[in-house]
Amino acid sequence: MRDVWNTAELGRLDKSHVWHPFTPNQEWCSADNEPLVLVRGEGAMLEDSHGRCYLDGNSSIWTNIHGHSHPTIKRALREQLDRVAHVSFLGSTNPPAIELAARLTALFPPQTLSRVFFSDDGSTAVEAAMKMAIQFHQQSGAPHRSRFIAFDNAYHGDTLGAANLGGIGTFQKRIEGHQFPVTHISDLNPLGELLKKGDVAAVIIEPLIQGAAGLRTWPRGLLSDLRKLCNDVDVFLILDEVMTGFGRTGTMFACEQEDVIPDFLCLAKGLTGGYLPLAATLTTERVFSAFGGPFEDQKTFYYGHSYSGNPLGCSAALASLDVFREEKVLENLQPKIAHLRDQLARFASHPCIHEVRQCGFIAGIEVRQPDGTPFPWQQRTGAKICMTARRHGLLTRPILDTLAFMPPLCTTTAQIDEGLQALHTAITETLD
Ligand SMILES: Cc1ncc(COP(=O)(O)O)c(C=O)c1O
């Protein structure tokens, strides 16, 4: 039986009371905007309040892994809900969080990333890593090590600390004057000299591909070179796998592809399969032990949130790991990645397609004017194409003029074809 939704009334109430993220208010609230009201999901598909169906082409902002309404994740959530929904992680613990920590660390070689600190989302996973790195140095006789090195165009979240590491101008200029020491670099060339100065707490990178930069891939080998440079001077490496984690790049974690183990690994978005907000910062025993000692030494890590280690979120994450194993998700993904590569090839022939970038099951299609210059940003060409794609059954968001195509890993080859067809039609309808 289909629920009946009063789309007009929902839209009116939304515009009257809700403030949406990363959204120009005036346009959202204008009379001619009918908000898209999503009411149901099944596998890679979403349904709106009018009963129209769409491919979830950006995995609900890069979160969904195995599809919506997955029976294994739903069952795990219901079972946990019948036990308890939430308990404090300050001064007590709970079975799903304990098991999840053990299973996450078991995904890495023994004696590497053996400790898990839970928080709520990608930004707080990064904040935790930063604070741990700073405090580690304070407690290890090197308090001057307080500078971070991050990359141009990086995005690590929007809490003030994580935002400081970001390298995207539009976001950075809003926090000018509220910054701590961060040096941005565009490649590894200046890094050797910077690291020698002895004031660096950690280097942070989105491995293999930068997401919000416009789905820009790094040259192969850069990550392992970065690890070597950090090792040479014993500087921490933080990997932000908030977007790339959980199969998105074709392996469980992007860092596996260059045999790199970081000192801190930040996970969120896909951790719960995309069902609930939960994040994890994984680190080493070396880091953990620097926070030990008698209470009077005041080495405690005074950081954490009300919903840390939330049992529902952890149950969803455990179920998501079960699905990876039971459904051989990574094995089944490889032919889909190859299929996506084949199907993306036809985009190259359009005069406004500047570049097609792919990393595993993530694709970014960048449009520019036929002479290769970017469209004026005010024209919002990428956004217009995505709005048109919606009419053809594909939901996605652009990053400026890069169109993201990264549906859930369960998406079938037929759905990939339909989604890309929708995107192709939208490009031609908007630009020809
Ligand atoms: C690489 C990366 N790090 C961190 C974040 C922040 O995650 P959240 O929005 O869950 O705070 C994002 C979000 O897009 C991201 O892509």
The ligand as a Tripos MOL2 file, in Angstrom:
@<TRIPOS>MOLECULE
LIG
   16    16     1     0     0
SMALL
NO_CHARGES

@<TRIPOS>ATOM
      1 C1         36.7470   13.5540    2.7690 C.3       1 LIG1
      2 C2         35.7210   14.0990    3.7140 C.ar      1 LIG1
      3 N1         36.0510   14.3140    4.9900 N.ar      1 LIG1
      4 C3         35.1650   14.7870    5.8890 C.ar      1 LIG1
      5 C4         33.8830   15.0870    5.5050 C.ar      1 LIG1
      6 C5         32.9100   15.6190    6.5070 C.3       1 LIG1
      7 O1         31.9700   14.6350    6.8040 O.3       1 LIG1
      8 P1         30.5870   15.0450    7.5250 P.3       1 LIG1
      9 O2         29.8220   15.8370    6.5410 O.co2     1 LIG1
     10 O3         29.9720   13.7160    7.8370 O.co2     1 LIG1
     11 O4         30.9580   15.8080    8.7460 O.co2     1 LIG1
     12 C6         33.4940   14.8850    4.1870 C.ar      1 LIG1
     13 C7         32.1360   15.2300    3.7490 C.2       1 LIG1
     14 O5         31.8100   15.2760    2.6010 O.2       1 LIG1
     15 C8         34.4340   14.3870    3.2600 C.ar      1 LIG1
     16 O6         34.1230   14.1840    1.9860 O.3       1 LIG1
@<TRIPOS>BOND
     1     1     2 1
     2     2     3 ar
     3     2    15 ar
     4     3     4 ar
     5     4     5 ar
     6     5     6 1
     7     5    12 ar
     8     6     7 1
     9     7     8 1
    10     8     9 2
    11     8    10 1
    12     8    11 1
    13    12    13 1
    14    12    15 ar
    15    13    14 2
    16    15    16 1
@<TRIPOS>SUBSTRUCTURE
     1 LIG1         1 GROUP 0 **** ****
